[in-house]
Amino acid sequence: MSKIDVYLDEKQINNLKMILDQSHVGIHLLFDNKFISEVFKEDFNEDDFFTVADLLNAQEDLIRLIKV
């Protein structure tokens, strides 16, 4: 996987911290808790789940989210 540099200002860093802190305590801004619990009930193969393309998409989505 390739590496990218992300430069965030103080507000963006604080937004990221807030999102991660809330997710840690079960408050998910992107998905509701019921949806997340349903997803994790299904077995999956990590090699299929964590493809390079999926990880890049997730990375791009997170970068867009924290730059808002």
N, C-alpha and C positions, 0 to 999 in steps of 0.2 A: 504494500500500500504506500502511496506517496504521502509525503508530509506537506502540509500547508501552514503558513504563518497567518495567525489571526491577531489583529491589533484592536484592542478594545479600550474605550475610554472608561473613566471611573463609573459613570452611570451604567454603561453596558455590563461592566464587571458586577456591579451591585444587582442588576437585573438577573444575571446568571446565577449569582449566589442565592437570590430569593427563590428562583425557580427550583434550584437543586435542593434548598432547605425545605421547601414546601413538598416536593416530591418525596423527600426522605421521611416525612411524617404522614405520607399517604394522601396528600393533596396534589392531584395531577392536573395541571392546567390544560394539557392537550387532549386527555382522554378521561372519561369518568371511571371511577373505581370498579364498577361492575364490568365494563368492557375489558379492563386490564386483567381482572381475575379470570374472566372467560378465556382470554388468550393464553394465560399461563396454566390453564387446566389441560391443554393439549401438549402431548409429547412432541418434541422436535429434535432434530439432529443439529447440533451447533454449527457443523460445517455448512449445512444448507441454510441455516438461519442467518449466520454472520458472513454473508458473501461480501466481497469487496464493493460491489455495486450498492448493496443495501447499506453498508457502513458509510459510503460516500454520500448517499442520499440523506442519511440521518445526520451526518456531519454538516451538510449544507443547510438542512432545515434548522438545526440548532444555531448555526451562525446567523441565519436570517432572523430567528426568534430573539436572540440576545442583542441584535443590533437595532431592534425596534425602539 
